[in-house]
Amino acid sequence: MWKNFKLNKFLLLIPLTSLMFCFNSPKNDDEKMQTIMVSVKNTLSYLHYSPKPINDAYSKDVYKHYFELVDPAKRYFLQSDMDEFNKHETKLDDYISQGDLIFYKTTIDRLYQRVDEIDKITQDIFSKPINLQEDETYVFEPKLKKAPANKQEQYNEWRKYIKYYILQEVESMNSKEEAQKEKKDSVQKYKLKDTIKFQPLTQDQKIKKATDEVKDLVKDTFTRFKKRKKMDWFTVYMNAYTEVFDPHTNYYSPKDKEDFDTQFTGKVIGIGAIIQEKKGNLYLGALTIGAPAWKSKQLSEGDKILKVKSKPKDDAVNVVGMLSDEAVRLIRGEKGTPVTLTVQKKDGTIKDVTMIREEVAIEDTFARSIVVNSPNGKKYGFINLPSFNADFENAKGRNASDDIKAEILKLKQQNIEGIVLDLRNNGGGSLTEVGDIMGLFMDAGSYVQVKDGNGKIQTLKNKNETPIWTGPLVIMQNELSASASEILAGVMQDYGRAMIIGSPQSFGKGTVQTFVDLNRFLNTEDDFGSLKLTIQKFYRVTGESTQRKGIVSDIQMKDFFTYAEVGERYDDFALAWDKIPGTKFDKLNYFNIQALEKASADRMAKNSNYQLLLESAQWREKLDKEESITLNIDKFNELMKQRKAQIEKFKALTKFENGLKFMMYPGEIEREKKDEAFKKKSEMWIKNLKKDPYLQEAMNIVSDMGTKS
């Protein structure tokens, strides 16, 4: 949950000199990291909603969390390393206060040393015959593992890790062969034209091919690792400190912040092309229709990128062997400026292509709607909102509330009789957008209470008196609906304006964050990155926090996430649930919850597809919790056969269709004729909607609610 406010006023209560400690620009990376450490510590201590004492207990938590981030599977550091590191366990509080890099540099230097050694270990493993007939077991669960006691144990751990991935590759080949054979048998059975290639490999051939593929994968992994700058690991180190305060307080390096802003606003200034890494080289992926790369008519998916010239007066930078995110930053830049790519075409020719950077919208970030023709003969509207996006820097930029308004108006023109708003997988976004979206569906009223670290409570109100849709409204949520999604679902539930359906409860993120630029406290022009900082908690108009508990659906339908440990309540450092006094609001009487719930329960009890889906979800979750697996190929293959027999029972889920008919708008139909990428996305979207059992029930519920306008 993000809030846009001027931090300057907030800081008037704090002596700024207490946050300013460095008056000269750092001369090197070490000084820069030291500056960041102390600035992060001071910012956390003064501005976090619930600051922790920076003491030995905090140090122990940071120490444990750091190794969970750096070496979660316990494959890199030896036990002798951990014994050496352990002397720092209660000193990390002192290090962040003093800007002391001793622990960070010791661990990261050792990490790079171990990676070099393990690279050689894996090369040795691949140079010898790999025996898949041994009765060995590979352990997944980190809690059951210890750091390798010595080099031999580490060698064996990596040998088992490699064997496991070889077996997975062999199984993947087996599955593909079975699918191909099934297709070929079907074609021959019905005497259709047979164009299907089916050339089964022997098990030895599969093992050889799988071994080569895993060898390349491991080699690429270590190559990428070694290219990663040590400064990048510093972000991980800082987040060990911040995330112990709470999971949503994070340090962002300048490039990480740029990536976040791109996702949040749903736009990027660039050429509109995916950059992919393959075996140490960079290639163009899909090109966005209408963007500079596509408009150039000189670039194609699969072109190898050799150089990037970011500015006309700069030298071209050789990007061969570069990480994709570094090349992307060279390609991005200011709107209206030129960028030149030197590419090698598939025919081997080399070409320089100059483009003018443009604003490229990431459409998957924005709201989209479609008309649903229900089996009962009525038309309803479906709106999907992936995030509560907002562009604070541009008054004309896109935001979620304006997008939702535009979609509602389009739906009303189609004479729909109810709306389903889908907030599943929506992780939140701008706090202010919630009130504006609420105002599209109902009259003015309070929508959230916000409490800061000093206990001051503020009530935010939607002031809109002219809602544009007052008919039946269903809001869909799941365990990944968080933050702003929970505020909107919660307030619409509290007022009785909408039925909330979906998972038993949402994610449970009831905190507000803002970004604090660290260099605002420093006398320097350097960019030290930003701290995303929890500064407030929010509460429903009833006074209840959504923290940890989330929003409980009016009509509960379990899904694949229900049986997994998804949600704030599973995080050791999440802030606690609490309650404050409620604020005054008038309950609406739009529908009878009990009647709607009973009708839905009756339908779902008879819905064999839904019952099978729940059985599949429980089975998959049981698999996810398995702690080890055999590495003997015969036993592994037998285990896979058993699993496939079980999966056979769930095949009906892949063939399910909900019977709903979807109708695109005339303007979108015209756009499809010119925009191939949009057409493909639309086809995939509708295909997935047709297979959605929860949407089927949402349409039943909105139909039961009756028409009100």
N, C-alpha and C positions, 0 to 999 in steps of 0.2 A: 504494500500500500504506500503510495507516494503522495506527498503533500508539497505543494509549491508555495513557499512563503519566504519572506526576506529574513534570513538568519541574523542579519545585522541588528535588528531590533531585539531579537531574542538574546543576543549577546551583550546588550547594554547592561544587563544585571551582573555580568561577569567582568572582572578586571582583565582586559585584553592582554595586558603585559604578562599575565600568568600563563597565557597560551603562546606567547612569542618568546622564542628562546634562541633563534639563530638569525644573525643579522648579516651574514655574508653568504653568498652563493657557494654551495658545495663545489669542491674542486674535482672530485672523482666519485665513482659509484659507492665506495665505502662511506664517504661523508654524506652522500645523498640518502643512503639507507639508514644511517644513524639519525639523520634529521627526521626522516619519516617515522622511525620508531618512537622517538620522544613526542612527536606531534600527534601520533595516533594515541599514545598513552594519555596525553593531556586532554585530547578531544573526547576520548572515552570517559575519562574521569569527570569532566565538567559537563558534558552535554548528553550523555546517554540517559535514557529514561530511568533505568535502574542500575546505577553504577555499582560495580563490584569492588571490594577492597583489593588492592594490588598487593597480595601477600603470598606466602608460601603455598597456601591451599589453592589459590588461583594459578600459581606457577605449575603445580602438579596437574591441574586440569589442562592447561595449555600444552604441557609436555606430552601428555597422553594423546590429546587431539592432534597434535602436530604429526606424530608418527602414524596415526590413522590416516592422515592426508598424504604423507610422503611414501609410506611403505605399508599400505593396508593389508596386502597378502603375505607380508613378512618373507619376501623373497630376496631382498637386496642387502639389508644389513645383517652381519653376523652377530652372534651373541656377544662376542668380544667387543664389537662396536657398541652394542646396547649397554654393556657394563661400563664402558668408557663414558658414554653419554649420560649415564644415570647420575653422575656426580653433579650434573647441571639441573636436575629435576626440580629443586626448590629455589633455583636462582633466576629463573626466567622473568620473575617480577622485577628483580633488580636490573636485568639486562634491558628491558623495555624502558625503564625509567632513566637509565643512563645512556641508552643508545649503544649498548655493548653488543658487538657482532660475533663474539667468540663462539657461542653455541651454534648460531646459524651457519657460520663459515666452516666450523668443524664438521657439522652433519652434512652439508651440501658438498664440501670437498670430498668427504668420504663416500657420499652417494655417487659422485662422478667416478671416483676410483673403483668402487664396486661395479659400476656399470661397465667400465672398461674390462674388468676381470671377467664379468659374467658374459660379456660379448665373446671373449675368447673361450669361455666354458661352453657356450652354446655351439660355437664353431667346432669344438672338439666333439661334442655330442653328435652333431650331424656328420662328422667325418667317419664315424663308426656305425656298424649295423645297429639299428634300433630294434630291440627284441620286444615284440608285442604279445609274446606268448607267456611272459612272466606273470605270476600271480602277485600283482602289486595294486596298491590303492592310492588314489590321489585325493587329498583332503581339501575341500573347498573352504570350510568355515574357519575364518581367521582366529576365532576365539579358541579353537582347538589346536592352533599351531603356535610354535615358538620360533624365534629367530634361529636359523641354522647354527648348530654348535661349532661347526668348523667348515672348512672349504669342501670337504667330501660330502657333508650333509647338504650344503648349498648346491653342489653339483647334482646330487640325487634329486633335490627338489625341482631343479630346472629340467632335469631329464624326464621326470614324471609330468611336469607341466607341458613339455613338448609332446610327450606321448599322448596325453589327453587331447591336445589339439589336433594331432594326427588322426586319432580315432574319430574325432568330431568331423574332420574333413572326409574321411572314408564313409562315415554315415551319411553325410550330405550327398556324396556321389551315389550311394546306394538308393537314397530317396529319389534323386533325380532320375536314375535308371528305372526305378519302379514306375514313376510317373510317365516316363516316355514309353515304357512297355504297355502301360495301361491305355495310353492314347493310340498307340499302334494297333493293339488288339481291337480297340473300338472301331478304328478306321477299317480294318480288315473284316470285322464282323458285319459291318453295314455296307461293305463293298464300295467304300468311298475312295477318292484319289489319294494314294499313299505317298506323302512327301516327307514323312517323319523319319529322321535318321535315328537309328537305334543300334549302337555298337557297344554292347556291354564289355566292360573290362574285367579281367580276372582280379581276384583279391590282391595278389602281389602287385599288379599294375596300379591298382587304386592306392595301395600303400606307398608305392614309389611316387606317384603323382602327388598324393597328400603330403608326403614328407618334403618334397620340393617346394610346395606352396607354403607350408608352415615355415620352412627355412627362409624363404623370401620375406615372409611376414615378420619373423623375428629380427632378421637383418634390418628391415625397414624401421622397425620399432627402435632399435638401438641407434640407427643413423639419425632418426628424428630427435631422439633423446639428446644425443651429443650436440646437435645443432641448437638445442634450447639454451638460451643464455642463463647464466646463474642468477641474473637479476630477476628473471621470471619466477624462479623458485622463491624469491623474497616475498612475492605476493602470497604464496602459499603459507609462508612463515608468519606473515602478518595476520592472515586469516585464522591461524590457530589461536592468536591472541583475541581477535575481535569476536569470533564465533562462540567463544566461551562466555561472552557477555549475553549473547542470544544469537540464534542461527541466522538472523536477517541483518546483522551488523557485519559489514564486510569491507575490506580494503580493496579498492580498485586502482590498478595502475592506469596511467593515461590512456593506453590502448584498450584496456578492459572497459573503461568508462565510455570510450568512443563506441565500442561494440554495444554496450548497454543502451546508449542513446539511440543508436540505429534501430534496435529492436523496439524500444519504447515509442518512438515517433513513427515507426513503420516506414522509414525512408532512408535512402543512402545516396550520397553524391558519388557517382561513378559511371561505369559503362554498361552495367546490367548483364553481368556474366558470372557464373559460378566458376571458381578456381579449384581444381582438383589436383591432388598429389598422387603420383603413381611411380613407384620405384625410383624415387629421387628426382623426378622431373615434375614440372607443373604443366597442366593442360587446361584448356577451356572446357567447361562443362556446358550445361544448358544456357542458351542466350535468351534474355527476356525480350519478348516481342515488343518492338517500338523503341527499345533502348539503344544507346549509341553503338554498342557492339553489333547488334542486329542490323541497325540502319546502315552500317558501313558496307554491308554486302561483301566484305572481304574476309570476315572471320567465320569460323565454323566450329561446332562442338568437336573436340578431339585435336584441335590445333595445339602444338607444343609451344609454350611461351619461353622465349630465350632471354629477352631483355625488356625492361620497362623504363621509359623516359618520362619522369613525372612532370618536368617543366621544360619549356623550350630551350632554356639556357643551361640546363643541367646535362651531365653526361648520362647516357643510358646505363642502367644498372643490370648486370648479369644476374638473372634469377634462377639459373640452373642449380639445383641442389638446395634452394632456399625453401623455408617453410612457407606454406600457403598464406598464413595470416600476415607474414611480413610482406609478401608480394601484393596482397590485397591493399595494404596501407600505402604502397607506392602507387597503386592504380587509383585509389580514391583521392579526392582533393576538392578544391573549390569549384562550385558550379560555374560553368562557362569557360573553364580553363582546358587547354589541350593536354592529352596524354598519348604517348606513342608506345605501342606494343610491337616488338619484333617477334614474329612467330614462324615456326616451321610447319608448313602444310603437310598433309598426309602424303603428297607426292614428293616430298623432300625439298621443295622450293622454300626460300626464305623471303619473308615479306614484312615491311614496316607498315603499320596501320595507325594513322593518327585519328583520334576521336575527340570530340568536345564533351567534357563531363556534364551529365545532367542529373536531375533528381529522379531517382528510380524508386517507385513505391513498392513496398513489400505487401502485396494485396492480401496475403494470408493473415496479416495482422488486423485487418479491418472487418467490420460487420458485413454480413451478406444475408439476403433473404430469398425465399422462393415460395411460390403458391403450392399448397398441397390439396389435391383433390381426394377427399376421403371417400371410402366405400359407401358412406351414408349419403353421398351425393352433394355434400356441402364443401365449401372451400375454406381453408384455413391458411394462416400465414406462419411460416417458420423463419426465425431469425437466429443466426449463429453469431455470437460475439466472442472472438478469440481472446481479446484483452481490452482493458479499459485504457486504450491509448489516448495520448494527448500530446500536442506540440506546444510547449510553453514558450518557445522562442519565436514562433511565427503565428501572428494573429489569424492568418489565413490558412494555417496548417490544419490537418484533419484531426478530429477527436471523436471519441466513441459516441457521445450523445448526439452530435450532428449526424453521424452516420446512421444511428438507430432511427432518428427522426425521419431521415430520407427514406429508409427502408419501410417504415410504418406507412408513410404517405403513398409509396408505391403499392403496398399491399391493399390499402384502403381503396385505391383505384380499381382493384380487382374484386372488390366487394366480398372480402373475406369475413368470416363470422367469429373468428377467434385467433389468438396469437400464441405461439409457443416460442419462448425466448430461451435459447440454449446457452447456458454458462458452464457446461461441462469442460473440464481441462483449462478453464480460464483462471490464470494465476493472479489476476488483479491488475492494478495500474493506478490511475489518478483518482484520488478521493473525491475531488470536486465533480468528476463525471457521474458519480453515483447519484447525487442530488438532481443533476440535470436530466438523467435518464428516468429517474423516479417521476419527475415532473411531466414526462411525456404520457404517463399512465394514470396520474391522479392529481388532486389539488395540492396546494401548498401544505407543507408540514415538516416537522423535524424528521431527519433521517439517520442521524448518528450523533452520539456524544463522544467527545474526545477529551482524554485526561492526560496532562503532562506530568513530568517527574516531580513537580512540586505539589501535585494533587489538585491543580486548577482544572475545572471541568468546563468545557465549552460545548454548546449544542449547535450543530449545523442544520440549517433549514433549507428546504427547497422552496423558492418563492414563486414558482410558476403557478398561475391560476387557470391556465388554459390547456389541460391535457388533450392530446390528439387521439388517444385510444382509450376508451372506457369500457370496452367489451371484455369477454372472457380472456384471461391471461394465465398461462402455465409457465413456470420457470423450471428448467431442468438443471440439475447439479450432480456432481459426483465428488469423490474423495479428493480430486485435484482442483476443485473449485475453491479459490482462496481469496482472502483479503477483500478487495472491492466487490468481488462476486458475492461474498458472504454478507457484506453490508447491504447490498441491493436485495438479495434473496431474503435476508432477515427482516428488513424494514417492510418489504411487500408482504411478508408473512405476518408480521406484527400488526399491520394495519388491516389485514384480511383482504388485500387487494389481489393477490395471486396465490395459486396453489403451487407449492414447492414440491417437486417430485424428483426421485433419484435415489442415490446412495443413502444409507441410514444417517450419515452426517458428512458434512463437508470437511475441508482440510483443517481448519481451526487456527488460521493466522489472524490474530486480532491486534496487530501492532502497526504503527505508522512510522515510515522511514523518510529521511531526507538526505540529500547529498551535501557533504561539507567538503569544500576544496581545501586541502591541507595548506596550500601555499597562501591562503588568505591570512594566515597567522604569521607568515614569514616574510622577511624583508628580502624578497628575491623574485625574479621573473621566471625561475625554473618551474616546471610542472611536477609536483610531488604526488599527483594522483588525488583520489578522493576517498572519503570514508562514507559509506552508506550506513546511516546511523539511526537506530530506533530512538525516537524522541517522544512518542506518545502511544497510548493504548486507546482503542476505540470500543464503544459499547453500544448495544442496541437501544432503541428508545425505551425498552422495558428496564434498562439498567444492567442487563446481563452482558458479560463479555463474550465475544466469539472465540477468544483465545483458547486453544486446545479442544474445546467442545464443538466448535463450528456451528453450523445450522442443521438442525434435525429436520429431515424432510417430512412434509405432511403425509405423503404417500411414499413409502419406502420400497425401493427395488434394488436388490443387491446386484453387484457386478464383479468383475475380475479384481478390482482394487479392494473390495470389501474384506477379502480374506488375507490381504497383505498388510504389512505394517506401514501404511501410508497416512501421514498426518502429523501435525505439530505435536500431538501428545506422545509421539514416539521419540522425540528429540530430548536428549538429557539436559540441554541448556535452554529449552523453551521457557518463556516467562509463564507464570502461573495464571490460572483462571480466577477471576474475582467478579464482584458485582458492585454497582453504585446505584444510587436512587434513580428511578425511572423519570422520564420527562413526560409532560402531558401530551396525549395524542388521542384522536377520536377513531375508534375501531369502526371499520366498514362492515357491511353485511352483504357481501357479493354472492356467497355460495354456502352450501351446507357441507362442511368438511367431512363429517361422519358419513353422510350418504355417498359422497364421492369416493371416500376411502373404501367403503364396503363394496361398492360396485367394481372398483379396481381390483381389490383383493379377490373377489369372485372370479374375475377374468384371468388374473395371473395364476390362480390355483389350477385353472383348467388349461393354461398355456404350456403345452408340453415342451415347446422350444425354450421357454424361459427356465423351466425346471431343469432341462438338459444343460443350459448355459451355467446355471448355478453349480451343477455337479461337475462340469468341466472346470469352473473357476476353483473349486475346492481341490480338485485333483492336481491342477497346475500349481497351486500354492503349496501343496504337499511336496511336489517335485522341487520347487524352489527352496524348500527347507532341508533338502537332503544335504548331508554334511560331507559325503565322500562318494567315490565311484570307482568301480574296478577298471584296471588298465590292461587286463587280459582281453585280447581282441575277440576271442570266442565268447567269453562271458559278457563282454560289452555288447556284441552283436545280439546275443540272446536277450539282454536287457532292453535293447532298442526294439526288438521284435515284440516284447511284452508291452512296451509303451505304445507302439504302433497299433497293436490290437485294441488297446484302450482308446487311442485316438480315433480309431475306426468308428467307435460308438458315437464320437462327437462330430463326425463328418457332416451330419445333417445340419449343423450350425452354419457351415459354410454355404449351404444351399438355400438357407432361409431367405425369404423375401416377405416384407411386411404388408404388401398389397396396396401401399400408398402410391398415388400417381403425382408426379411433380411437373410443374409448368413454369418454365422460365419466362422472363419478361420479354416483350418484343424487341427492346433495345439490346438485350443480351444475346438474343438469337441473331441479330444483325452483327453484333460484335464478333460472334463466333466465326462468321464467314471470313473475317479479316485477321483474327487473332488466334493462331493455332494453339498457342500456349494456354490461353484462356479457355478455349474449347476443351482441351484435354483435362484441365483442372475441373471444369464444370462437369464433364462426363464422369470423372472419378468421384467428385463430390456427390452427385446424384446416385451413382452406383452404391456408395457407402450409406447414403440416406435410406435407400431401398432395403438395405440389410440390417437396419437399426431397429431392434425389437423395442427399445425404450421409447423411440419416437412414435412407434405404432401405439403404444399405450398412452403417450402424451396426447396424441390426437383423440383417442377415446375419451380422455379426461376433459379436454377442452370442449369436446362435443357435449359431454354430460353437463358441463357448467351452464349451457344454454346461451342464448344471445342477449346481450345488453349493450345498448349504445346511446 
